[in-house]
Amino acid sequence: MLPVSRRDCCSITRLLLLTLVLTVLPCLGQSRSKEMTVEVPFSFAVAGQVLPAGSYIVTELNETSLRIYSNQHGLIFATHPVQGTLPESISKLVFHRYGSVYFLSAIWTAGNGAGRQLFPSRAEKEISQRTDSQIAELKAAP
């Protein structure tokens, strides 16, 4: 084994610290951008559960899961990526509306050309066979 000088150890330590800083800092900057707040004026279904009208925060947990929550309600649900034609200019939630029933369908983040789409629940699949849907979009707070 070759002898390692004190100078070599300091250089290796500095290199490791620099690598750590350059790896962690971009992650810290991204954590805030993956959260949005939106005022939903109607009750709506998400992943088989109905949430009442109110102010909600949507947070990305990982590549396949999102969390939606308010002061009293919340849940975690699965999504899959969906590609848009252009980057979105605003963050928004997209709902499928069947009469007076709303289902959360997709989440789009400003500046991103890819969104997150929810898997339709059994209830949405059943109602979609009987009724045509309309699209309702709600902008997130800036």
C-alpha angles and dihedrals in degrees: 000000000000119000115251118215125221088246091056091051091052091050092049091048092051091049092051092048092049091050091050093050093047090050098047102041097065090050092053091052093052098051095077096045092061094066129081136177122216135176109225112197095194139046114262142183125245123177093341096313129101118227122195125239113280148099113312137185118213116202130183110231099179141325094299107025135069131182124216118189147157132184092285108019139043147141145179120239140180124250139175129216120264125189122227127203095244136007111280117252093208137028112248149160119233121209133190109224122204107181103304096340119099128197122191104239110169145359122216126189123210114257093019125108092199125069137186120251125198123227109249114252123233089255092054092048090052096047092044089061091058103034137038115240131230125203121241120187126194122194118227120234112268 
